[in-house]
Amino acid sequence: MSALRRAILHFQITPVNYLKFKSAIRAVSIFCLLCNSEARAQATHSKYSQSNMVEIFYSQNHLETFWQRKTTPFSEFRECFLLALDSCINDGLDKNKYNYFEIKDAIESKDSIETRRQDELFTDALIRFTKDLYAGSDISKYISNDEVSAKYIKDDINYLLEQLLKVNTVTDLNAMIVGMEPKQQAYAILKEENKKQLAGNNKMRIAQLQASLNLYRWMHHFRFNRAIIINIPAAELGYYEKGQQELQMKVVVGKPTTRSPRFATWCNEVILYPYWNVPPSIATKELLPMIKKSPARLKSMNLEVIGRNGDVVDALSIDWSKLNRNNFPYRFRQCTGCDNSLGVIKFNLTDPFNVYLHDTNYKLAFLSASRFLSHGCIRVEKPIELGNHILDNQLDSSFLKACYKQQKPIVLSVPNRVPVFVVYMVADVKNDSVIFHKDTYHLF
């Protein structure tokens, strides 16, 4: 006996109500089918890492499917996408991150619910892929703190969706994917080197190139009018305007034991004739033991003792024998001038590490091939030139080179703060060739 017949007998349904009952049963069946479909969708929802973008896309696309079109066969769109995924390893990406095998094994479905699920899954994979191709993948692996990206998330989303909505043909899809990559020659050179290393299966070089390719795409996709990029392994700084390098210089970065952090931040101030407020760790671990032995060293090092209220304390009034690392209610401040450790220019950054860029009173360090000498802050070789680029030639070089003693610090706000990227790119491009810097921090 059928389930429907048993239900009729059990509930004593009359012939008059039979049609209504049958319609209700059909409605319940459809509901169950939808529930099963929803369960399948939830099972793959973990793959929908860009689910909000997928929803926005279909909303802007008038809820129409993307991969199932009357004008272009499903298989042609899929094959175009698969070709891009097959070669994405050259860009430092992993095709398995984008539902590769599910897309490869997919069969065009005639079931409307399954068609929709499949379409959304494919679109999610395409959005994730183009996002990584445009702005770099897994940037948090390569950066400790990022103050820049969050401000531009909406712009990135709008750009990606705008490009996706323009796609009507396979040619459009291919052009959109190709258009996501940087056009700079340096990127193409890195990519070609990655292909060579992949062929040779050099895993360390591949990892280094993967990091550089993703970092390059990330930094350059913002298209900032001005930007500062510091590459730690190279110990070099580049200043860029509209994507073109306008200034290059050597820098001194952190020692392997006191590394410069990797981060993205903003330069918001330039300070002329800055004080050097000695960090507590340097004050108590390095300076205090020396000064306890010979307080006269304070004068020779041009250091002042600052109390908790911010006033200068007479060093002769202090019982230095009672002070130690755990009992030091003061701080040291180095007076301004050319013998100051920060030189005559300091570039304040908004990062949380208290790391900044600065001039130095020890210029000989820039003659060294290995410039990993600081406690984490970054000394720049050409501070006046960099300052003039940032401040649109507002600096008086003669005033800075005069080395005035006891000159009060002058704080200059940067009208349009400049993004600063401090990155770790062992694989780099110089003179149209790839070079591999020494992995001084042993990150690979």
Sequence and secondary structure as in RCSB ss.txt:
>XXXX:A:sequence
MSALRRAILHFQITPVNYLKFKSAIRAVSIFCLLCNSEARAQATHSKYSQSNMVEIFYSQNHLETFWQRKTTPFS
EFRECFLLALDSCINDGLDKNKYNYFEIKDAIESKDSIETRRQDELFTDALIRFTKDLYAGSDISKYISNDEVSA
KYIKDDINYLLEQLLKVNTVTDLNAMIVGMEPKQQAYAILKEENKKQLAGNNKMRIAQLQASLNLYRWMHHFRFN
RAIIINIPAAELGYYEKGQQELQMKVVVGKPTTRSPRFATWCNEVILYPYWNVPPSIATKELLPMIKKSPARLKS
MNLEVIGRNGDVVDALSIDWSKLNRNNFPYRFRQCTGCDNSLGVIKFNLTDPFNVYLHDTNYKLAFLSASRFLSH
GCIRVEKPIELGNHILDNQLDSSFLKACYKQQKPIVLSVPNRVPVFVVYMVADVKNDSVIFHKDTYHLF
>XXXX:A:secstr
  HHHHHHHHTT  HHHHHHHHHHHHHHHHHHHHHHHHHHHHHTGGG TTHHHHHHHHHHTTT  SS  SSS HH
HHHHHHHHHHHHGGGGT  GGGGTHHHHHT      HHHHHHHHHHHHHHHHHHHHHHHH S GGGT SEESSGG
GGHHHHHHHHHHHHHT  SHHHHHHHHHHTS   HHHHHHHHHHHHHHHHT HHHHHHHHHHHHHHHHHHHT  S
EEEEEETTTTEEEEEETTEEEEEEEEEEE TTS    EEEEEEEEEES  EE  HHHIIIIIHHHHHH TTHHHH
TTEEEE TTS EE GGGS GGG BTTB   EEEE SSTTSTTTTEEEEE  TT   EE  S GGGGG S  EEES
S EEES HHHHHHHHTTS   HHHHHT  TT   EEEEEEEEEEEEEE  SEEEETTEEEE   TT   
